[in-house]
Each structure stands twice: as C-alpha cells, then as structure tokens.
Amino acid sequence: MDYIVANFDRILGITQRHLEICGLSLLFAIGLGIPLGIIATRIQLLQPLILGGVALIYTVPTLAMFGLMIPFFGLGLVPAVTAVTLYSLLPVVQNTYTGIINVPPPAREAALGLGMSSTQLLWRVELPLSLVVLSGGIRLAVVNAIGIGTLASLIGAGGLGDLIFRGISTVSPTVVLAGSIPVVLMALAADFGLKLLERTMTRRLGLTGAEAGN
C-alpha cells in the first residue's frame, strides 16, 4: 500500500492508458461483431466463414497474436488495439448469432404477419429479444479484454502490464500487485455491473432465466 500511495499518480495514468486500450478495442469489437453476427444469420453461405473465422482467431496464442501485429503495425497503441479487438470478436459475434436464431418462431411469424420488413423484424423483434444473450457476449468480451490488455505493454502500448512485467523482471511482488490489483478490480467491477444490467434487461423484457441463457 505504501508503494501504491507513493506512486498513485503514475499508477492512475497507467490505469487510464489500460482503459483506453480496452475501451477502443471493445468499441471496434462491438461495432464489427454485431453486424458480422447479423450477417451470419442472414446469409447462410457466409455463416461458417464468419463463425469459423472468429473462432480460428481465438485459437491463436495470445503472445503470438501480439507478435503478429508488429510486422503490420509496428509498436504502440494501434497493434495493441487491433490484437485485443480480434480476440474480443468471438463472444460478440457468437452471441449475436445465437441470440437472433433463438428468437421464438411465433414472435417472428407474428411480426411478419403484421407486414414487417426484414429490417423492421431485425430492429423491432429479433435484436430486442436477443439483447440479453448479446449482453452476455459483450460481458465476456469486456472481461477478456481487460485481462488480455495487460500484454499490450510487450509491444510498447503501455497499460498496467508495464507494472506487472516490471515487477516480474525485478522480482518485486509489490510492483506486480500494483499492476495486478487494478486489473482484477476492473474485471470484477465490469463483470458485476454487466451482470446487473443483464438482470435488469431480463426483468424488463419479461424473460425467464432459461430463456435469457439461450
């Protein structure tokens, strides 16, 4: 605690950098992942390509992924955000796809019976009913990004990984904890907050726990 208090401003700055990396990555992952998940439900020929592609990316070892970014983007923020974004795509794409295809057929049929177009069906029926499942994918992506973001320091992007790896290299548990504790707290806070949001949406949509988990 003495170390954290004495270096609070520096740790705060490093934490803000970590949040910047994770925030940008998640913004891109959600912005790309939801449309890809929707496309996978609409174009059957692209479904295995999209779902298989994001699953394949997720199987690449984390360190290897960060290393692969260097020849294309060099060092710094851009390769770090790109790597974390790619790792965050799978849960967003998968849950978007799963949520939409599991919309109850009667709800879809009723909407079509009312004369809704495909676009109206998506925005007024399918996405609202799949919102709880989608939020679960976003929650997983957020927690993963916070943890994986620590590796961004290995390619010069900064973040809390700077403290963790410096503490490891100098055999200083205090410095390791100064970097690890904020990461753990951020992950726990994000997980708790998003779970609470999921429960709120579940109640408002009138879904049961089983339906929310499908």
Buried (B, 14 or more C-beta within 10 A) or exposed (E): EEBBEEBEEEBEEBBEBBBBBBBBBBEBBBEBBBEBBBBBBEEEEBBEEBBEBBEEBBEBEBEEBBBBBBEEBEEBBBBBBBBBBBBBBBBBBBBBBBBBBBBEEEBBEEBBEEEBEEEBBBEBBBBBBBBBBBBBBBBBBBBBBBBBBBBBBBBBBBBBBBBBBBBEEEEBEEBBBBBBBBBEEBBEEBBEEBEEBBEEBBEEEEBEEEBBEB
